[in-house]
């Protein structure tokens, strides 16, 4: 990934966060944090990683992808790009993964202290 696509990805993440908080009428979409955006080198496609405190992450992913046209339209107005990439929202599992690792480490320490 080039520096240019990283910069564009970061701008897209910032703008999508603002769009979801300011423009979205669906309160559900306001419960989302954009964690990262990866953009193809030709800028036709962007993968938007998000996290949410809500437990139904599959439904949230579906809602976001259904709203991607709305988000993309607003993104086109906010960013000065030749063409606005197609957006694909993906739940960011990294926090879940790190929490699982922390839990395993805690269990190991507990066994060592009581074993």
Secondary structure, DSSP 8 states (H G I E B T S, - for coil): --HHHHHHHHHHHHHHHHHHHHT---GGGGGEEEEEEEE-TTSSEEEEEEEESSS-HHHHHHHHHHTHHHHHHHHHHHS--SS--EEEEEE--HHHHHHHHHHHHHHHHHHHHH-
